[in-house]
Amino acid sequence: MATVGGNICLSLPAGPMISLAAALDGTATIWATDGPRRQVPVTDFVTGERANVLRPGELLRSVFLPARALRATAACRQVSLSPVGRSAVLLIGTRAPAGAGGDRPVVLTLTAAVPRPVQVRFQGLPRLNEAVDSVDSSALTAAGYLDDVHGGARWRRAMTGRAVAEVITELARG
Ligand SMILES: Cc1cc2nc3c(=O)[nH]c(=O)nc-3n(C[C@H](O)[C@H](O)[C@H](O)COP(=O)(O)OP(=O)(O)OC[C@H]3O[C@@H](n4cnc5c(N)ncnc54)[C@H](O)[C@@H]3O)c2cc1C
């Protein structure tokens, strides 16, 4: 048993509620004991392995998920060294629904392979190479790929590229 808030606040790279809330453009509301409330995108809430923006005494009160994110088409790929093992790569893609006019923005959110969430946005459906390269360069710029018992950095990087290609292909099919 666990809580959504506890999973996010523990701030492990493979925190599934971090992946979910970040991919759905969640906004965290933070309460301080004697200060003003503040809001932080969940993508920016986790700053590293077991590190986040909470200051001493602050608590995560809620996570708001916007309706537009819940209406989006979503595709997900998860990779582990063993069938039910700790996630080594978790890639979630969303594509805005058709019919709203204009392009359908695509958002790719990478967790588990990197110490903190990495998010890349596109105006419309990107080409496969563009999507793979953009996520890769963002991951390298953010903090690089994790290299630990749950997976080596080169392997996680390769699996991330494959996950991005599969997610974009699935989003293209609708
Ligand atoms: C076998 C095993 C496997 C696990 N695998 C994973 C895994 O794959 N991925 C993963 O992410 N975790 C994993 N965990 C760790 C942990 O169980 C989970 O992260 C769980 O979701 C934590 O949630 P909780 O509600 O129990 O948090 P807690 O343990 O109650 O809290 C975690 C921390 O956050 C603080 N906290 C809790 N709620 C808030 C709040 N609202 N505001 C501010 N601070 C708060 C607590 O004070 C504590 O410091 C695993 C644990 C075990 C034992």
The ligand as an SDF file (V2000), in Angstrom:
LIG
                    3D

 53 58  0  0  0  0  0  0  0  0999 V2000
    9.9090   -4.1010   -2.4470 C   0  0  0  0  0  0  0  0  0  0  0  0
    9.7460   -2.6270   -2.7050 C   0  0  0  0  0  0  0  0  0  0  0  0
    9.7580   -2.1800   -4.0230 C   0  0  0  0  0  0  0  0  0  0  0  0
    9.6120   -0.8230   -4.2940 C   0  0  0  0  0  0  0  0  0  0  0  0
    9.6250   -0.4290   -5.5960 N   0  0  0  0  0  0  0  0  0  0  0  0
    9.4760    0.8720   -5.8810 C   0  0  0  0  0  0  0  0  0  0  0  0
    9.4810    1.3110   -7.2450 C   0  0  0  0  0  0  0  0  0  0  0  0
    9.6400    0.5520   -8.1840 O   0  0  0  0  0  0  0  0  0  0  0  0
    9.3150    2.6330   -7.4820 N   0  0  0  0  0  0  0  0  0  0  0  0
    9.1570    3.5210   -6.4540 C   0  0  0  0  0  0  0  0  0  0  0  0
    8.9930    4.7110   -6.7220 O   0  0  0  0  0  0  0  0  0  0  0  0
    9.1740    3.1400   -5.1730 N   0  0  0  0  0  0  0  0  0  0  0  0
    9.3220    1.8370   -4.8490 C   0  0  0  0  0  0  0  0  0  0  0  0
    9.3440    1.4550   -3.5380 N   0  0  0  0  0  0  0  0  0  0  0  0
    9.3670    2.4990   -2.4750 C   0  0  0  0  0  0  0  0  0  0  0  0
    7.9970    2.9170   -1.8840 C   0  0  0  0  0  0  0  0  0  0  0  0
    7.3140    1.8020   -1.3700 O   0  0  0  0  0  0  0  0  0  0  0  0
    7.1110    3.6060   -2.9090 C   0  0  0  0  0  0  0  0  0  0  0  0
    7.8000    4.6910   -3.5080 O   0  0  0  0  0  0  0  0  0  0  0  0
    5.7980    4.1380   -2.3220 C   0  0  0  0  0  0  0  0  0  0  0  0
    4.9810    4.5590   -3.3910 O   0  0  0  0  0  0  0  0  0  0  0  0
    5.9880    5.2840   -1.3660 C   0  0  0  0  0  0  0  0  0  0  0  0
    4.6960    5.7750   -0.9980 O   0  0  0  0  0  0  0  0  0  0  0  0
    4.2420    5.8880    0.5390 P   0  0  0  0  0  0  0  0  0  0  0  0
    2.8610    6.4630    0.5380 O   0  0  0  0  0  0  0  0  0  0  0  0
    4.4550    4.5820    1.2420 O   0  0  0  0  0  0  0  0  0  0  0  0
    5.2930    6.9740    1.0420 O   0  0  0  0  0  0  0  0  0  0  0  0
    5.9460    7.1240    2.4590 P   0  0  0  0  0  0  0  0  0  0  0  0
    6.9910    6.0800    2.6560 O   0  0  0  0  0  0  0  0  0  0  0  0
    4.8540    7.2370    3.4840 O   0  0  0  0  0  0  0  0  0  0  0  0
    6.6290    8.5410    2.2600 O   0  0  0  0  0  0  0  0  0  0  0  0
    7.8030    8.7120    1.4840 C   0  0  0  0  0  0  0  0  0  0  0  0
    8.4700   10.0220    1.9150 C   0  0  0  0  0  0  0  0  0  0  0  0
    7.6760   11.1130    1.4500 O   0  0  0  0  0  0  0  0  0  0  0  0
    7.2030   11.8860    2.5640 C   0  0  0  0  0  0  0  0  0  0  0  0
    5.8160   12.2300    2.2570 N   0  0  0  0  0  0  0  0  0  0  0  0
    4.7750   11.3670    2.0730 C   0  0  0  0  0  0  0  0  0  0  0  0
    3.6590   12.0310    1.7180 N   0  0  0  0  0  0  0  0  0  0  0  0
    4.0010   13.3600    1.6640 C   0  0  0  0  0  0  0  0  0  0  0  0
    3.2880   14.5650    1.3550 C   0  0  0  0  0  0  0  0  0  0  0  0
    1.9820   14.5460    0.9750 N   0  0  0  0  0  0  0  0  0  0  0  0
    3.9520   15.7430    1.3920 N   0  0  0  0  0  0  0  0  0  0  0  0
    5.2710   15.7680    1.7660 C   0  0  0  0  0  0  0  0  0  0  0  0
    6.0070   14.6590    2.0580 N   0  0  0  0  0  0  0  0  0  0  0  0
    5.3790   13.4770    2.0090 C   0  0  0  0  0  0  0  0  0  0  0  0
    7.3720   10.9970    3.7930 C   0  0  0  0  0  0  0  0  0  0  0  0
    7.5830   11.7720    4.9510 O   0  0  0  0  0  0  0  0  0  0  0  0
    8.6090   10.1970    3.4280 C   0  0  0  0  0  0  0  0  0  0  0  0
    9.7820   10.9240    3.6600 O   0  0  0  0  0  0  0  0  0  0  0  0
    9.4670    0.1050   -3.2410 C   0  0  0  0  0  0  0  0  0  0  0  0
    9.4430   -0.3570   -1.9170 C   0  0  0  0  0  0  0  0  0  0  0  0
    9.5930   -1.7060   -1.6500 C   0  0  0  0  0  0  0  0  0  0  0  0
    9.5650   -2.1680   -0.2170 C   0  0  0  0  0  0  0  0  0  0  0  0
  1  2  1  0
  2  3  1  0
  2 52  2  0
  3  4  2  0
  4  5  1  0
  4 50  1  0
  5  6  2  0
  6  7  1  0
  6 13  1  0
  7  8  2  0
  7  9  1  0
  9 10  1  0
 10 11  2  0
 10 12  1  0
 12 13  2  0
 13 14  1  0
 14 15  1  0
 14 50  1  0
 15 16  1  0
 16 17  1  0
 16 18  1  0
 18 19  1  0
 18 20  1  0
 20 21  1  0
 20 22  1  0
 22 23  1  0
 23 24  1  0
 24 25  2  0
 24 26  1  0
 24 27  1  0
 27 28  1  0
 28 29  2  0
 28 30  1  0
 28 31  1  0
 31 32  1  0
 32 33  1  0
 33 34  1  0
 33 48  1  0
 34 35  1  0
 35 36  1  0
 35 46  1  0
 36 37  1  0
 36 45  1  0
 37 38  2  0
 38 39  1  0
 39 40  1  0
 39 45  2  0
 40 41  1  0
 40 42  2  0
 42 43  1  0
 43 44  2  0
 44 45  1  0
 46 47  1  0
 46 48  1  0
 48 49  1  0
 50 51  2  0
 51 52  1  0
 52 53  1  0
M  END
$$$$
